[in-house]
Amino acid sequence: MSAMSQPAVERLTYSPASPYPFDLEVFRLSDLKRRSTVQAMRRTYCYEFYMLICVTEGQCTHFVDFEPVECIPGTLLTLRPGQAHNFGTEEDWDGWIVLLRPEFLLPAEAEIVPVLNRLAGSISLDSTELKRATQDIQCLHDDARLGLPKRSEEQLGAEAEDVSASCLSVEVHALLRYRFCALLTWLTVLHGQRQDPASQLSGMLLRFRQFQELVDERFSQWSQVGDYASYLGCTEKSLTRATLAVEGISAKAYLSKRIVLEAKRLLIHTGLPIGELSERLGFGEVDRFSKFFKRETRFTPKDFRKRATIP
């Protein structure tokens, strides 16, 4: 299957079936197939929530931000808000899916978000690790059911029962957050992206993180590495050394990669004219944007959009 064979990307919000009260939901892919359609499963979506996919059976190819990711038992994908994702066409696979709103992280943001961001988009668990991960995810699934309201027409005092159920939901929500944080921390200990202690102490990792955050904020305004270096109070060479140490590419290449990703998202997610899209990305002239995009992707913006919207 080609990553470009899907219709335009649809935005998808977190909306579990009522009366599910939590900001985290766990289910099997086989369950999702039963409550969805083949057509819906084949679409490409831009999620407004986090998603973890743990493949437990079979083989498949997912597409994340238009790039294929080969999956086998033990593959764990971490998808972040704003990324485009397609499940692919393979049917003979199954696994666990964990969805969570960004709001789910807020009460413990200082602990969970950095841990989540240290996980690569795709990691491989060995058989022992996969067994442990599936057990932990199963616990999340089972614990979520503790807070689901029990319906019975014979029960009296429904109003008091609702209050009790609401209190229980708060407690279960906290339990889910602690369990999820423990799972993420365990995964990060084994597979987190990290530098050796000397690199951490040197501040190189910190410098890259500052650059990364600034690029996300200013990539449509600043197209030169020198702008970022000046703002961060360092030289272009030191910024490139930090980016090479963490990402394996230069600061210039990292900036271009981020701009290309945003361009792809806008080309697929929106119907903006190429000229307006070019302005939004800070290029101004369409020709300048088109040359940049073709150099980085081998497609013109028009060709990329056309290929991506072929049914």
Buried (B, 14 or more C-beta within 10 A) or exposed (E): EEBBBBBBBEEBEBEBEEEBBBBBBBBBBEBEBEEEEEEEBBBBBBBBBBBBBBBBEBEBBBBBBBEBBEBEBBBBBBBBEBBBBBBBEEEEBBBBBBBBBBEBBEEBEEBBBEBBBBBEBBBBBEEEBBEBBBEBBEBBBEBBEEBBBEEEEEEEEEEEBEEEBEEBBEEBBEBBBEBBBEBBBBBBEEBBEEBEEEBEEBEBBEBBBBBBEBBEEBBEEBBEBEBBBEEBEBEBEBBBBBBBBBBEBBBBBBBBBBBBBBBBBBBBBBEBEBEEBBBBBBBEEBEEBBEBBBEBBEBBBEBBBEEBBEE
